């Protein structure tokens, strides 16, 4: 705002970024909010978001250079954190690469979460480097009806239970997981409650086994 | 049948031992299937989920303010910290400014809560190891804290006190003075515990060199809090990613050296002293008057997007991950539960240990099943 002179040249770029952000919101988290975002004037970009996007760009470069451009589906910002969406075929390799890469060294997983977006299931990994201070959000996605992802347990042993939880509650099959069982719910539970089409009444719809509800 | 095997050892058979779910030393409903041979643990399989209430699923049908009481019931020994962690995530998402006095009240409450939680850890841990009286002792001090919380929030355990943008009530008259009087009282008590427990030879024998792991393992397993710091790795979110007003206080982050159960016990004791320091400084700096609730829209809607933020809870990094689609309810709420993550290393720690060490190792992880199962 204070830079009067370069504003003319910077304005289209900023607008383009704003558009990009709006487009991402529509495609990503909220199908419903897309229209509202398109109508509204994009607000002045937050420097924290811009910094995150810039870092995400570098992440994108690093992964695309190593695994080819089709390995990265998208890069942007998740709130104030750099975000990178990786194709599920490359998920394990790319995450492992970023863990060992001297520029990134993402060695400490903070949080892993799965979300059902009705057209896909997304898994988010908030991971950081305790040495270099990076804090990034890595994502991957899988179709709902054939939900599988490569397991990260060989890379981060700490996601073992998180993956079991995602398997339990969202029904994602983590291939290569050493011990993929339900963790929160009963072993004979039917369905995956955090899926958006899960009905809490499904219990009464379960088939009878020996004349009893299992 | 020969009593001795080829190696001239007493012949043993593998046996499956079921610990819990209803067992006093499992701190709730936690089941551990242990495979033992003689007195040596061959393998252990933790079974959790007995207390699973589906908080994450329930939250999808609740407005943001309605979720706060549900967070009380996660880690029910540190409800203030849970309250704060959730409110903090929403405030970060909306860039809400919290009034000064509310920030200070929050810090005072959070650190007092940390002390109460650590006290209970010390009591239950000693109880697990066979010392009955410390458990009764710690409840005296905890009672003072709970009384103070009762006075300000009206509840003894599930406070539901933090609000998005501040706290529910201002401190009643005289409350801050009572907290001020509590600080030296508690300091004396910490000294007392130190002299009663830390040098106790039986306690040292049971905990020194037991359940050892290094920083690399702890990081790979995503551990946090005292479980990580006991290995000597300096990682406290109050320092590393300062939230609230923690950058204004002078306090140390105690670190362990050996990564054993004794270090984990001792860090709890030392952290209580550091928390007292923070409370003391906050009491000095807190403004005398002022609002305790910031400007917050009546109906809270978070712009579409994904938000994660974590705080240093009593047991490690407590985080909330919110996916919003722009409505007044979260599309998805994920809780990063420190004791859930910390518990994962347990089978590896138990393998090859003597059965008597099982309770010592499990107790030092400091789990609360309400949080593990959520």
Boltz contact constraints between the chains, C-beta under 6 A:
constraints:
  - contact:
      token1: [A, 25]
      token2: [B, 304]
      max_distance: 6.0
  - contact:
      token1: [A, 29]
      token2: [B, 304]
      max_distance: 6.0
  - contact:
      token1: [A, 29]
      token2: [B, 305]
      max_distance: 6.0
  - contact:
      token1: [A, 29]
      token2: [B, 325]
      max_distance: 6.0
  - contact:
      token1: [A, 30]
      token2: [B, 304]
      max_distance: 6.0
  - contact:
      token1: [A, 30]
      token2: [B, 325]
      max_distance: 6.0
  - contact:
      token1: [A, 30]
      token2: [B, 326]
      max_distance: 6.0
  - contact:
      token1: [A, 32]
      token2: [B, 325]
      max_distance: 6.0
  - contact:
      token1: [A, 33]
      token2: [B, 304]
      max_distance: 6.0
  - contact:
      token1: [A, 33]
      token2: [B, 326]
      max_distance: 6.0
  - contact:
      token1: [A, 78]
      token2: [B, 306]
      max_distance: 6.0
  - contact:
      token1: [A, 79]
      token2: [B, 305]
      max_distance: 6.0
  - contact:
      token1: [A, 79]
      token2: [B, 307]
      max_distance: 6.0
  - contact:
      token1: [A, 107]
      token2: [B, 219]
      max_distance: 6.0
  - contact:
      token1: [A, 108]
      token2: [B, 219]
      max_distance: 6.0
  - contact:
      token1: [A, 109]
      token2: [B, 222]
      max_distance: 6.0
  - contact:
      token1: [A, 111]
      token2: [B, 319]
      max_distance: 6.0
  - contact:
      token1: [A, 111]
      token2: [B, 321]
      max_distance: 6.0
  - contact:
      token1: [A, 111]
      token2: [B, 336]
      max_distance: 6.0
  - contact:
      token1: [A, 113]
      token2: [B, 321]
      max_distance: 6.0
  - contact:
      token1: [A, 113]
      token2: [B, 334]
      max_distance: 6.0
  - contact:
      token1: [A, 115]
      token2: [B, 323]
      max_distance: 6.0
  - contact:
      token1: [A, 115]
      token2: [B, 332]
      max_distance: 6.0
  - contact:
      token1: [A, 126]
      token2: [B, 308]
      max_distance: 6.0
  - contact:
      token1: [A, 157]
      token2: [B, 220]
      max_distance: 6.0
  - contact:
      token1: [A, 157]
      token2: [B, 221]
      max_distance: 6.0
  - contact:
      token1: [A, 158]
      token2: [B, 221]
      max_distance: 6.0
  - contact:
      token1: [A, 158]
      token2: [B, 222]
      max_distance: 6.0
  - contact:
      token1: [A, 160]
      token2: [B, 344]
      max_distance: 6.0
  - contact:
      token1: [A, 161]
      token2: [B, 344]
      max_distance: 6.0
  - contact:
      token1: [A, 184]
      token2: [B, 49]
      max_distance: 6.0
  - contact:
      token1: [A, 184]
      token2: [B, 52]
      max_distance: 6.0
  - contact:
      token1: [A, 193]
      token2: [B, 57]
      max_distance: 6.0
  - contact:
      token1: [A, 194]
      token2: [B, 57]
      max_distance: 6.0
